[in-house]
Amino acid sequence: MFAKSLILSLGIAAASLVGCANAADNTTASAAVAPAHQVEKTSPFKGVKANTGYATLTNVDGKRILSVSDDFVIPNTPAPSWQVVDSHGNVYLLQQFRIKDNKTNRTITLPAYIPDVARVQVWCSFAEVLLGEASFEMPVK
């Protein structure tokens, strides 16, 4: 009697383990079919110094990546910087476009505290003047 109940218990345990393994396989398979990254594009930059190209905002693994197009020309000013404006009009001054050793920040990761982005601006931190601006059709979260 003890042997029968032991065999029955082992059989039930094995069946449930197979069910768990299959459930894990289904989870893995569905995770492999992830949706494509959503890319939002601004209007062209318009301004006194920044008037070429556009910006894109892409969500990648929960991070928001802001980039400028290949045809965007970084203004030849002392300190051109990334700046974004949210849907409430709050302005966020971010990294400079030009950094040490003639490198550039053409792509940046937005901080989590920025709720959404309505406009992307090129701001001169030295002269404190707007050099150009591009807008999204609707604010992007």
N, C-alpha and C positions, 0 to 999 in steps of 0.2 A: 504494500500500500504506500509506504514511504517513497519507494522508488518511482511509482507511477506519478505521485504528486510532484516529485522533484523533476521528472522528465516533462510533465505538463507545465510547470513553472518556468523551466528553461526554454521550452518552446514558445511560451507567451513572451518571455523577455526577448528572445531572438526576433520574433515577429515585430515587436515594438521597435527594436533597434533598426531593423530594415526599414520600417516606416519613417523613423527619424532620419536615416541616411538619405532616403528618397526625398524627404522634405527639404533637407539641406541641399541636395542636388538641384531641386527646382528653384530654390532661392538663388543659388549661384548662377543658374542659367538665366534667370530673369534679370539679375544684376548686370550680366554681361551685355544685355541689350539695353543700354542706357540711352536716353534721348540725346540728340545733338545739342551742342552748346548754343544758347540763344545769343545772337549778336544784334545789337541795336546801333544804328548809324545816325550821326548828326547831319544837319545841313552843312554846307561848306563854311569854312571860317571866313568871317568878314571883319575887317578892321584896318587900322592905319599901317600896321606892320605884319600882322598875321592874316593873310588873305588867300591862302592856298590850302587845299586838302580838307580833310574832315576828321572827326574822331569816331571811334567805335567803343562800345561798352559790351564786354562779354562776361557772362557768368561761367566760371570754371571751378568746379568742386567747392561751391559755396563762396568763392572769392570773386569780387568784381574787378575785372581788368580793364583799364582805360588805355587806349592806344590812339596814336595819330597815324593817318595814312602815309604811304610812301612818298606821295607828292607834297606833303606838308613840309614847308620850309621854316625851320626855327628862326625867329627874328634875330637880326644882328644887333642886339641891345645888350646892356651890361648884365641883366639878370632875368631873362624870361623864365616864368614859372607857370606850372599847372595851377589852375584855380577852377573850382566847380561851384555851381549855384544850385541849391535844392529847390523843391517846389514851393517852399515857404519864403524864399528869398535869402536864406542864410548862405553866406559865402565862406568857402573853405580854401585857404591858401595851402597848396601842397608842395611837392618837390620842384626843384628847378629843372629846366630842360637840359642845361649844360652842367656837367659835373667834372670832377677832377680828371686830368690827363686827356682832354679833348673827347671824353665820352659823353653820351647823351642819354636822357631818360625819355625815350619815345613811347614807352609803355610803363605804366605804374599800376600798383594794386591800391584800390581805394580803401581807406580805413572803414571799419565796421560802423563807426558812429555817424557816418553820412547816410541819412535815411533813403535818399533818392537823388538823382541827378537830372536837372532840367536843362542846364547849359554848361558848356565847357569853355573856359576862358584862358587866354594867354595873357598873363599879367607881368609887367616889369616891376620886380621887387625893388629895384634901385630908384627909378623915377616915380614909382607908385602910380602907374598909368595903365589903362587897359589897352592891349595891343591888338586884340581880336577876339571874336566870340563865335561859337557854333552852338546851335540848339537842337535838342531832340524834339520830335513831334509831340510826344507826351513824356512827362517825367519817367525815368527808368529806375526801378528799384534794384 
